[in-house]
Amino acid sequence: MRLLIDDAQIDRIKELYEYYPVDGVTTNPTILAKQGKAPYEALRQIRRFVGEAGQLHVQAVSRQAEGMVREACRIVEELGENTYVKIPSVKEGFKAMRELRRRGILVTATAIYSPMQAFLAAKCGASFAAPYINRIDNMGYDGIGAAKEIHDIFKNNGLETQVLAASFKNSMQVLELCRHGIGAATVAPDVMEGLAKNQAVTTAVEDFIRDFEDLAGAGKDMGTC
Ligand code: G3P
């Protein structure tokens, strides 16, 4: 499962990249708005940092297909290789996805609240389909169940589209999708930190250090004892 950061704050992105095996960055208009920077200024900074190898997902905001396609061309022109244009999975979006596919522009179908939207997006040629786990839960449905169902629909229909699960509230949800073999998950920085945070582990490691220092002296380690 690929692991991406759902954030546009460059300092947080840099810190997470330093510690965790991150595959890329996803943004949406709300995330960009929180930066208060001009959209392409923030996005170019992210692209420079993640390099061509890092996936960068950027959303179009037009209501009509023609506008989405126009935006997609600019997004790719500005941000280069390995940039996925996020297109909402609505009627106009499906039209745009097919045109973008024809032009060879990579698409992430977003704002997915139901498996049928994901199926249509996959048939339109989207590389990824992004179900919103937490938001589906908040509607009284099962977000994790929906993401798994979408994954199975793609597999059972020979579709190459992968699930890019989004909108998580905790790290357990990420683990559950990892277990199911989901293609990718994009998570907020606090959820990513939560994947590794565990008091039992911290205590075990501290115990080892204390025992070693009792043996070899305070501040000593295997390089200095
Ligand atoms: O980018 C879409 C998705 O990540 C939204 O997440 O937390 O706003 O529901 P959230």
py3Dmol code that shows the C-alpha trace and the ligand (Angstrom):
import py3Dmol

protein = """\
ATOM      1  CA  MET A   1       0.000   0.000   0.000  1.00  0.00           C
ATOM      2  CA  ARG A   2       1.356   3.407  -0.966  1.00  0.00           C
ATOM      3  CA  LEU A   3       1.315   5.956   1.816  1.00  0.00           C
ATOM      4  CA  LEU A   4       0.774   9.625   1.030  1.00  0.00           C
ATOM      5  CA  ILE A   5       0.490  12.806   3.085  1.00  0.00           C
ATOM      6  CA  ASP A   6      -2.801  14.705   2.836  1.00  0.00           C
ATOM      7  CA  ASP A   7      -1.424  18.151   3.590  1.00  0.00           C
ATOM      8  CA  ALA A   8       0.244  21.114   1.878  1.00  0.00           C
ATOM      9  CA  GLN A   9       2.318  22.516   4.713  1.00  0.00           C
ATOM     10  CA  ILE A  10       5.891  22.181   3.471  1.00  0.00           C
ATOM     11  CA  ASP A  11       7.557  21.997   6.895  1.00  0.00           C
ATOM     12  CA  ARG A  12       5.258  19.178   8.019  1.00  0.00           C
ATOM     13  CA  ILE A  13       5.778  17.368   4.712  1.00  0.00           C
ATOM     14  CA  LYS A  14       9.569  17.643   5.066  1.00  0.00           C
ATOM     15  CA  GLU A  15       9.471  16.322   8.620  1.00  0.00           C
ATOM     16  CA  LEU A  16       7.279  13.335   7.749  1.00  0.00           C
ATOM     17  CA  TYR A  17       9.477  12.505   4.745  1.00  0.00           C
ATOM     18  CA  GLU A  18      12.499  12.510   7.025  1.00  0.00           C
ATOM     19  CA  TYR A  19      11.050   9.854   9.312  1.00  0.00           C
ATOM     20  CA  TYR A  20       8.551   7.771   7.352  1.00  0.00           C
ATOM     21  CA  PRO A  21       8.460   5.929   4.002  1.00  0.00           C
ATOM     22  CA  VAL A  22       6.219   8.420   2.207  1.00  0.00           C
ATOM     23  CA  ASP A  23       5.240   7.982  -1.461  1.00  0.00           C
ATOM     24  CA  GLY A  24       3.776  11.372  -2.210  1.00  0.00           C
ATOM     25  CA  VAL A  25       1.455  14.216  -1.302  1.00  0.00           C
ATOM     26  CA  THR A  26      -2.221  14.861  -1.919  1.00  0.00           C
ATOM     27  CA  THR A  27      -3.929  18.220  -1.625  1.00  0.00           C
ATOM     28  CA  ASN A  28      -7.428  19.545  -2.028  1.00  0.00           C
ATOM     29  CA  PRO A  29      -8.766  23.116  -2.257  1.00  0.00           C
ATOM     30  CA  THR A  30      -9.491  23.233   1.491  1.00  0.00           C
ATOM     31  CA  ILE A  31      -5.974  22.096   2.352  1.00  0.00           C
ATOM     32  CA  LEU A  32      -4.501  24.714  -0.016  1.00  0.00           C
ATOM     33  CA  ALA A  33      -6.727  27.434   1.437  1.00  0.00           C
ATOM     34  CA  LYS A  34      -5.296  26.729   4.905  1.00  0.00           C
ATOM     35  CA  GLN A  35      -1.806  27.670   3.621  1.00  0.00           C
ATOM     36  CA  GLY A  36      -2.821  31.156   2.640  1.00  0.00           C
ATOM     37  CA  LYS A  37      -0.164  31.043  -0.115  1.00  0.00           C
ATOM     38  CA  ALA A  38      -0.886  31.392  -3.823  1.00  0.00           C
ATOM     39  CA  PRO A  39      -1.869  27.851  -4.992  1.00  0.00           C
ATOM     40  CA  TYR A  40       0.983  27.298  -7.427  1.00  0.00           C
ATOM     41  CA  GLU A  41       3.532  28.788  -5.045  1.00  0.00           C
ATOM     42  CA  ALA A  42       2.651  26.159  -2.409  1.00  0.00           C
ATOM     43  CA  LEU A  43       2.414  23.350  -4.968  1.00  0.00           C
ATOM     44  CA  ARG A  44       5.712  24.164  -6.703  1.00  0.00           C
ATOM     45  CA  GLN A  45       7.425  24.128  -3.319  1.00  0.00           C
ATOM     46  CA  ILE A  46       6.015  20.645  -2.653  1.00  0.00           C
ATOM     47  CA  ARG A  47       7.005  19.410  -6.114  1.00  0.00           C
ATOM     48  CA  ARG A  48      10.561  20.718  -5.699  1.00  0.00           C
ATOM     49  CA  PHE A  49      10.834  18.872  -2.396  1.00  0.00           C
ATOM     50  CA  VAL A  50       9.292  15.510  -3.377  1.00  0.00           C
ATOM     51  CA  GLY A  51      11.054  15.480  -6.759  1.00  0.00           C
ATOM     52  CA  GLU A  52       9.799  13.734  -9.875  1.00  0.00           C
ATOM     53  CA  ALA A  53       9.586  10.390  -8.077  1.00  0.00           C
ATOM     54  CA  GLY A  54       6.977  11.626  -5.613  1.00  0.00           C
ATOM     55  CA  GLN A  55       3.319  11.549  -6.528  1.00  0.00           C
ATOM     56  CA  LEU A  56       1.529  14.892  -6.287  1.00  0.00           C
ATOM     57  CA  HIS A  57      -2.283  15.014  -6.470  1.00  0.00           C
ATOM     58  CA  VAL A  58      -3.939  18.361  -7.162  1.00  0.00           C
ATOM     59  CA  GLN A  59      -7.650  19.052  -7.492  1.00  0.00           C
ATOM     60  CA  ALA A  60      -9.511  20.961 -10.207  1.00  0.00           C
ATOM     61  CA  VAL A  61     -12.388  23.155  -9.041  1.00  0.00           C
ATOM     62  CA  SER A  62     -14.405  23.922 -12.196  1.00  0.00           C
ATOM     63  CA  ARG A  63     -18.040  22.852 -12.291  1.00  0.00           C
ATOM     64  CA  GLN A  64     -18.017  22.022 -16.017  1.00  0.00           C
ATOM     65  CA  ALA A  65     -15.934  19.362 -17.778  1.00  0.00           C
ATOM     66  CA  GLU A  66     -14.313  21.855 -20.157  1.00  0.00           C
ATOM     67  CA  GLY A  67     -13.053  23.918 -17.225  1.00  0.00           C
ATOM     68  CA  MET A  68     -11.733  20.820 -15.439  1.00  0.00           C
ATOM     69  CA  VAL A  69      -9.777  19.850 -18.565  1.00  0.00           C
ATOM     70  CA  ARG A  70      -8.392  23.384 -18.935  1.00  0.00           C
ATOM     71  CA  GLU A  71      -7.284  23.344 -15.273  1.00  0.00           C
ATOM     72  CA  ALA A  72      -5.760  19.887 -15.620  1.00  0.00           C
ATOM     73  CA  CYS A  73      -3.575  21.035 -18.520  1.00  0.00           C
ATOM     74  CA  ARG A  74      -2.266  23.970 -16.454  1.00  0.00           C
ATOM     75  CA  ILE A  75      -1.713  21.790 -13.372  1.00  0.00           C
ATOM     76  CA  VAL A  76       0.385  19.306 -15.315  1.00  0.00           C
ATOM     77  CA  GLU A  77       2.240  22.059 -17.189  1.00  0.00           C
ATOM     78  CA  GLU A  78       3.166  23.733 -13.870  1.00  0.00           C
ATOM     79  CA  LEU A  79       3.938  20.632 -11.818  1.00  0.00           C
ATOM     80  CA  GLY A  80       5.260  18.126 -14.332  1.00  0.00           C
ATOM     81  CA  GLU A  81       5.673  14.370 -14.257  1.00  0.00           C
ATOM     82  CA  ASN A  82       3.904  12.208 -11.703  1.00  0.00           C
ATOM     83  CA  THR A  83       1.167  14.785 -11.128  1.00  0.00           C
ATOM     84  CA  TYR A  84      -2.362  13.417 -10.802  1.00  0.00           C
ATOM     85  CA  VAL A  85      -5.290  15.737 -11.381  1.00  0.00           C
ATOM     86  CA  LYS A  86      -8.069  15.139  -8.889  1.00  0.00           C
ATOM     87  CA  ILE A  87     -11.441  15.305 -10.578  1.00  0.00           C
ATOM     88  CA  PRO A  88     -14.676  15.085  -8.566  1.00  0.00           C
ATOM     89  CA  SER A  89     -16.682  11.965  -9.416  1.00  0.00           C
ATOM     90  CA  VAL A  90     -19.778  13.774 -10.643  1.00  0.00           C
ATOM     91  CA  LYS A  91     -21.441  13.793 -14.077  1.00  0.00           C
ATOM     92  CA  GLU A  92     -19.239  16.599 -15.492  1.00  0.00           C
ATOM     93  CA  GLY A  93     -16.239  14.974 -13.871  1.00  0.00           C
ATOM     94  CA  PHE A  94     -16.778  11.679 -15.696  1.00  0.00           C
ATOM     95  CA  LYS A  95     -16.828  13.573 -18.994  1.00  0.00           C
ATOM     96  CA  ALA A  96     -13.601  15.358 -18.058  1.00  0.00           C
ATOM     97  CA  MET A  97     -11.912  12.121 -16.932  1.00  0.00           C
ATOM     98  CA  ARG A  98     -12.452  10.492 -20.320  1.00  0.00           C
ATOM     99  CA  GLU A  99     -11.041  13.521 -22.147  1.00  0.00           C
ATOM    100  CA  LEU A 100      -8.032  13.660 -19.809  1.00  0.00           C
ATOM    101  CA  ARG A 101      -7.413   9.968 -20.332  1.00  0.00           C
ATOM    102  CA  ARG A 102      -7.483  10.624 -24.105  1.00  0.00           C
ATOM    103  CA  ARG A 103      -4.851  13.342 -23.603  1.00  0.00           C
ATOM    104  CA  GLY A 104      -2.661  11.114 -21.440  1.00  0.00           C
ATOM    105  CA  ILE A 105      -3.173  13.165 -18.255  1.00  0.00           C
ATOM    106  CA  LEU A 106      -3.238  11.130 -15.040  1.00  0.00           C
ATOM    107  CA  VAL A 107      -6.482  11.322 -13.064  1.00  0.00           C
ATOM    108  CA  THR A 108      -7.438  10.671  -9.460  1.00  0.00           C
ATOM    109  CA  ALA A 109     -11.204  10.448  -9.141  1.00  0.00           C
ATOM    110  CA  THR A 110     -12.140  12.162  -5.903  1.00  0.00           C
ATOM    111  CA  ALA A 111     -15.144  12.952  -3.676  1.00  0.00           C
ATOM    112  CA  ILE A 112     -16.196   9.308  -3.752  1.00  0.00           C
ATOM    113  CA  TYR A 113     -18.969   8.422  -1.327  1.00  0.00           C
ATOM    114  CA  SER A 114     -20.280   5.282  -3.058  1.00  0.00           C
ATOM    115  CA  PRO A 115     -18.833   2.246  -4.859  1.00  0.00           C
ATOM    116  CA  MET A 116     -20.833   3.009  -8.008  1.00  0.00           C
ATOM    117  CA  GLN A 117     -19.098   6.382  -8.415  1.00  0.00           C
ATOM    118  CA  ALA A 118     -15.766   4.574  -8.144  1.00  0.00           C
ATOM    119  CA  PHE A 119     -16.789   1.990 -10.740  1.00  0.00           C
ATOM    120  CA  LEU A 120     -17.778   4.715 -13.229  1.00  0.00           C
ATOM    121  CA  ALA A 121     -14.549   6.627 -12.583  1.00  0.00           C
ATOM    122  CA  ALA A 122     -12.498   3.495 -13.170  1.00  0.00           C
ATOM    123  CA  LYS A 123     -14.270   2.886 -16.473  1.00  0.00           C
ATOM    124  CA  CYS A 124     -13.477   6.507 -17.400  1.00  0.00           C
ATOM    125  CA  GLY A 125      -9.771   5.735 -16.996  1.00  0.00           C
ATOM    126  CA  ALA A 126      -8.919   7.149 -13.573  1.00  0.00           C
ATOM    127  CA  SER A 127      -5.649   5.820 -12.143  1.00  0.00           C
ATOM    128  CA  PHE A 128      -6.899   6.207  -8.572  1.00  0.00           C
ATOM    129  CA  ALA A 129     -10.308   6.471  -6.954  1.00  0.00           C
ATOM    130  CA  ALA A 130     -10.510   8.212  -3.585  1.00  0.00           C
ATOM    131  CA  PRO A 131     -13.291   7.167  -1.200  1.00  0.00           C
ATOM    132  CA  TYR A 132     -13.684   9.452   1.852  1.00  0.00           C
ATOM    133  CA  ILE A 133     -13.657   7.014   4.765  1.00  0.00           C
ATOM    134  CA  ASN A 134     -14.499   9.342   7.643  1.00  0.00           C
ATOM    135  CA  ARG A 135     -17.077  11.347   5.737  1.00  0.00           C
ATOM    136  CA  ILE A 136     -18.877   8.147   4.694  1.00  0.00           C
ATOM    137  CA  ASP A 137     -18.862   7.024   8.339  1.00  0.00           C
ATOM    138  CA  ASN A 138     -20.346  10.368   9.350  1.00  0.00           C
ATOM    139  CA  MET A 139     -23.252   9.788   6.976  1.00  0.00           C
ATOM    140  CA  GLY A 140     -24.083   6.619   8.896  1.00  0.00           C
ATOM    141  CA  TYR A 141     -22.475   4.188   6.425  1.00  0.00           C
ATOM    142  CA  ASP A 142     -19.319   2.081   6.595  1.00  0.00           C
ATOM    143  CA  GLY A 143     -16.373   3.941   5.056  1.00  0.00           C
ATOM    144  CA  ILE A 144     -13.864   1.119   5.467  1.00  0.00           C
ATOM    145  CA  GLY A 145     -16.381  -1.355   4.071  1.00  0.00           C
ATOM    146  CA  ALA A 146     -16.970   0.923   1.058  1.00  0.00           C
ATOM    147  CA  ALA A 147     -13.222   1.188   0.347  1.00  0.00           C
ATOM    148  CA  LYS A 148     -12.833  -2.598   0.502  1.00  0.00           C
ATOM    149  CA  GLU A 149     -15.857  -3.094  -1.741  1.00  0.00           C
ATOM    150  CA  ILE A 150     -14.424  -0.659  -4.304  1.00  0.00           C
ATOM    151  CA  HIS A 151     -11.088  -2.511  -4.227  1.00  0.00           C
ATOM    152  CA  ASP A 152     -12.929  -5.807  -4.851  1.00  0.00           C
ATOM    153  CA  ILE A 153     -15.064  -4.315  -7.642  1.00  0.00           C
ATOM    154  CA  PHE A 154     -11.901  -3.175  -9.451  1.00  0.00           C
ATOM    155  CA  LYS A 155     -10.280  -6.584  -9.077  1.00  0.00           C
ATOM    156  CA  ASN A 156     -13.411  -8.548 -10.080  1.00  0.00           C
ATOM    157  CA  ASN A 157     -13.891  -6.420 -13.185  1.00  0.00           C
ATOM    158  CA  GLY A 158     -10.284  -6.427 -14.356  1.00  0.00           C
ATOM    159  CA  LEU A 159     -10.004  -2.655 -13.833  1.00  0.00           C
ATOM    160  CA  GLU A 160      -6.496  -1.287 -13.245  1.00  0.00           C
ATOM    161  CA  THR A 161      -7.671   1.630 -11.109  1.00  0.00           C
ATOM    162  CA  GLN A 162      -6.437   1.577  -7.527  1.00  0.00           C
ATOM    163  CA  VAL A 163      -8.132   2.745  -4.381  1.00  0.00           C
ATOM    164  CA  LEU A 164      -6.545   5.838  -2.844  1.00  0.00           C
ATOM    165  CA  ALA A 165      -8.396   5.925   0.456  1.00  0.00           C
ATOM    166  CA  ALA A 166      -8.729   9.373   2.029  1.00  0.00           C
ATOM    167  CA  SER A 167     -10.332  11.142   4.988  1.00  0.00           C
ATOM    168  CA  PHE A 168      -9.118   9.046   7.928  1.00  0.00           C
ATOM    169  CA  LYS A 169      -9.768   9.756  11.558  1.00  0.00           C
ATOM    170  CA  ASN A 170      -7.360   7.208  13.016  1.00  0.00           C
ATOM    171  CA  SER A 171      -4.441   4.954  12.188  1.00  0.00           C
ATOM    172  CA  MET A 172      -6.392   1.727  12.855  1.00  0.00           C
ATOM    173  CA  GLN A 173      -8.493   2.466   9.774  1.00  0.00           C
ATOM    174  CA  VAL A 174      -5.286   2.700   7.723  1.00  0.00           C
ATOM    175  CA  LEU A 175      -4.070  -0.649   9.053  1.00  0.00           C
ATOM    176  CA  GLU A 176      -7.403  -2.277   8.207  1.00  0.00           C
ATOM    177  CA  LEU A 177      -7.112  -1.183   4.578  1.00  0.00           C
ATOM    178  CA  CYS A 178      -3.461  -2.228   4.430  1.00  0.00           C
ATOM    179  CA  ARG A 179      -4.571  -5.686   5.540  1.00  0.00           C
ATOM    180  CA  HIS A 180      -7.034  -5.788   2.650  1.00  0.00           C
ATOM    181  CA  GLY A 181      -4.355  -4.890   0.073  1.00  0.00           C
ATOM    182  CA  ILE A 182      -5.720  -1.453  -0.815  1.00  0.00           C
ATOM    183  CA  GLY A 183      -3.511   0.378  -3.336  1.00  0.00           C
ATOM    184  CA  ALA A 184      -2.903   3.602  -1.430  1.00  0.00           C
ATOM    185  CA  ALA A 185      -3.938   5.707   1.530  1.00  0.00           C
ATOM    186  CA  THR A 186      -3.487   9.414   2.036  1.00  0.00           C
ATOM    187  CA  VAL A 187      -3.424  10.538   5.633  1.00  0.00           C
ATOM    188  CA  ALA A 188      -3.141  13.744   7.626  1.00  0.00           C
ATOM    189  CA  PRO A 189       0.153  14.226   9.516  1.00  0.00           C
ATOM    190  CA  ASP A 190      -1.347  13.326  12.919  1.00  0.00           C
ATOM    191  CA  VAL A 191      -2.749  10.059  11.568  1.00  0.00           C
ATOM    192  CA  MET A 192       0.646   9.217  10.058  1.00  0.00           C
ATOM    193  CA  GLU A 193       2.340   9.856  13.391  1.00  0.00           C
ATOM    194  CA  GLY A 194      -0.314   7.665  15.007  1.00  0.00           C
ATOM    195  CA  LEU A 195       0.786   4.707  12.861  1.00  0.00           C
ATOM    196  CA  ALA A 196       4.006   4.500  14.876  1.00  0.00           C
ATOM    197  CA  LYS A 197       3.063   5.991  18.226  1.00  0.00           C
ATOM    198  CA  ASN A 198       2.768   3.342  20.917  1.00  0.00           C
ATOM    199  CA  GLN A 199       3.518   3.776  24.614  1.00  0.00           C
ATOM    200  CA  ALA A 200       4.431   0.084  25.039  1.00  0.00           C
ATOM    201  CA  VAL A 201       7.140   0.387  22.384  1.00  0.00           C
ATOM    202  CA  THR A 202       8.498   3.614  23.885  1.00  0.00           C
ATOM    203  CA  THR A 203       8.679   1.970  27.307  1.00  0.00           C
ATOM    204  CA  ALA A 204      10.434  -1.132  25.945  1.00  0.00           C
ATOM    205  CA  VAL A 205      13.068   0.958  24.157  1.00  0.00           C
ATOM    206  CA  GLU A 206      13.641   3.133  27.236  1.00  0.00           C
ATOM    207  CA  ASP A 207      14.085  -0.021  29.354  1.00  0.00           C
ATOM    208  CA  PHE A 208      16.780  -1.279  26.972  1.00  0.00           C
ATOM    209  CA  ILE A 209      18.629   2.057  27.148  1.00  0.00           C
ATOM    210  CA  ARG A 210      18.460   2.149  30.955  1.00  0.00           C
ATOM    211  CA  ASP A 211      19.763  -1.427  31.244  1.00  0.00           C
ATOM    212  CA  PHE A 212      22.626  -0.660  28.860  1.00  0.00           C
ATOM    213  CA  GLU A 213      23.589   2.493  30.735  1.00  0.00           C
ATOM    214  CA  ASP A 214      23.546   0.532  34.022  1.00  0.00           C
ATOM    215  CA  LEU A 215      26.043  -1.807  32.394  1.00  0.00           C
ATOM    216  CA  ALA A 216      28.288   0.599  30.463  1.00  0.00           C
ATOM    217  CA  GLY A 217      27.759   3.982  32.084  1.00  0.00           C
ATOM    218  CA  ALA A 218      25.424   6.938  31.603  1.00  0.00           C
ATOM    219  CA  GLY A 219      25.298   8.316  28.070  1.00  0.00           C
ATOM    220  CA  LYS A 220      27.211   5.327  26.625  1.00  0.00           C
ATOM    221  CA  ASP A 221      26.037   3.399  23.591  1.00  0.00           C
ATOM    222  CA  MET A 222      27.452   0.631  21.369  1.00  0.00           C
ATOM    223  CA  GLY A 223      29.545   3.202  19.545  1.00  0.00           C
ATOM    224  CA  THR A 224      31.121   4.762  22.619  1.00  0.00           C
ATOM    225  CA  CYS A 225      31.341   2.071  25.301  1.00  0.00           C
TER     226      CYS A 225
END
"""
ligand_1 = """\
10
G3P
O -8.670 15.163 0.082
C -9.898 14.613 0.434
C -9.959 14.054 1.802
O -8.684 13.785 2.241
C -10.722 14.892 2.752
O -10.423 14.560 4.053
O -10.419 14.925 6.472
O -11.395 16.671 4.965
O -12.572 14.522 5.301
P -11.250 15.211 5.271
"""
view = py3Dmol.view(width=600, height=400)
view.addModel(protein, "pdb")
view.setStyle({"model": 0}, {"cartoon": {"style": "trace"}})
view.addModel(ligand_1, "xyz")
view.setStyle({"model": 1}, {"stick": {}})
view.zoomTo()
view.show()
